[in-house]
């Protein structure tokens, strides 16, 4: 897989991770704890888990391209753990791509 396609997939996974958080924290958990219906916890939890694992895996794959040093990379991984913070990584990627286009 070429680097450009990998970068685009990582950007999409950043957004999917946010969607997974929304589904789990704002729909499934209120259904479970507010209404006693835990039928959505398993599918939304698994979906969120898959998106998280894809995020971490792809972060390792795109690290060199985005020139993340150890500190920046640690922050990118930490943002994957904190709910909804992958939005900041998404913005960081878009800013990097915009700068790259301006340099060309």
Phi and psi in degrees as a GROMACS rama.xvg file:
@    title "Ramachandran Plot"
@    xaxis  label "Phi"
@    yaxis  label "Psi"
@TYPE xy
-76.3198  161.018  UNK-2
-63.6627  -38.702  UNK-3
-62.1081  -43.4085  UNK-4
-66.2551  -40.1397  UNK-5
-62.2034  -41.7904  UNK-6
-63.3507  -42.0189  UNK-7
-64.5534  -41.4378  UNK-8
-64.0115  -40.5474  UNK-9
-62.9392  -41.2438  UNK-10
-61.651  -42.2263  UNK-11
-66.2682  -40.0944  UNK-12
-65.3133  -32.549  UNK-13
-57.7964  -43.5394  UNK-14
-70.8629  -40.7493  UNK-15
-62.9595  -34.7204  UNK-16
-63.1716  -39.4076  UNK-17
-64.6579  -43.8331  UNK-18
-61.8283  -40.8194  UNK-19
-61.1841  -40.2668  UNK-20
-63.5193  -44.4195  UNK-21
-60.2927  -47.7414  UNK-22
-60.5454  -43.1353  UNK-23
-74.506  -52.0982  UNK-24
-81.3369  -30.4434  UNK-25
-104.941  -9.69146  UNK-26
-121.125  -59.0917  UNK-27
-68.2615  -44.9964  UNK-28
-67.9981  -42.1214  UNK-29
-62.6249  -33.9105  UNK-30
-63.904  -40.288  UNK-31
-70.7501  -52.2115  UNK-32
-85.9788  -23.6236  UNK-33
-90.9411  -34.6712  UNK-34
-121.639  0.0890953  UNK-35
72.6671  15.8615  UNK-36
-107.391  105.363  UNK-37
-100.562  19.4325  UNK-38
-69.0072  -21.0732  UNK-39
-93.7292  -11.8631  UNK-40
-62.5926  -49.1477  UNK-41
-63.1549  -53.1679  UNK-42
-66.2033  -41.3582  UNK-43
-72.1685  -34.7257  UNK-44
-65.1384  -41.9797  UNK-45
-66.9506  -40.2804  UNK-46
-61.3049  -46.625  UNK-47
-60.7752  -41.0704  UNK-48
-63.2049  -41.6108  UNK-49
-64.8546  -43.686  UNK-50
-62.8212  -39.5004  UNK-51
-64.5567  -45.4089  UNK-52
-63.79  -39.9483  UNK-53
-63.5768  -40.2981  UNK-54
-59.8657  -49.2455  UNK-55
-65.5254  -45.0378  UNK-56
-59.5891  -48.1874  UNK-57
-69.6247  -29.1953  UNK-58
-60.6339  -40.5949  UNK-59
-65.9005  -36.2873  UNK-60
-71.6384  -32.8441  UNK-61
-100.178  0.638815  UNK-62
-54.3177  -48.523  UNK-63
-67.4195  -38.1537  UNK-64
-61.8033  -43.4818  UNK-65
-84.6165  1.46688  UNK-66
56.754  44.8602  UNK-67
-82.7349  124.263  UNK-68
-77.8509  -177.477  UNK-69
-60.8659  -40.1936  UNK-70
-66.8036  -48.1116  UNK-71
-61.9496  -41.6824  UNK-72
-65.0855  -38.7646  UNK-73
-61.4139  -39.8186  UNK-74
-65.8179  -40.7851  UNK-75
-61.2396  -43.1548  UNK-76
-67.1089  -42.8875  UNK-77
-60.5672  -39.4504  UNK-78
-64.5003  -25.0756  UNK-79
-72.2603  -25.1922  UNK-80
-84.1487  -36.44  UNK-81
-80.7894  124.794  UNK-82
-55.5086  135.385  UNK-83
72.0941  -1.51958  UNK-84
-80.1486  -8.46262  UNK-85
-66.6697  -13.8946  UNK-86
-60.487  -38.4501  UNK-87
-66.3213  -35.3615  UNK-88
-68.3645  -41.5132  UNK-89
-56.7834  -47.0009  UNK-90
-64.1493  -39.7247  UNK-91
-61.4826  -42.554  UNK-92
-63.8832  -45.7629  UNK-93
-63.4664  -38.6074  UNK-94
-64.6279  -40.8689  UNK-95
-62.1286  -44.483  UNK-96
-65.71  -37.6365  UNK-97
-66.0291  -41.831  UNK-98
-62.8088  -40.8839  UNK-99
-63.1277  -40.4443  UNK-100
-66.166  -38.2012  UNK-101
-67.2114  -30.5517  UNK-102
-72.4347  -27.254  UNK-103
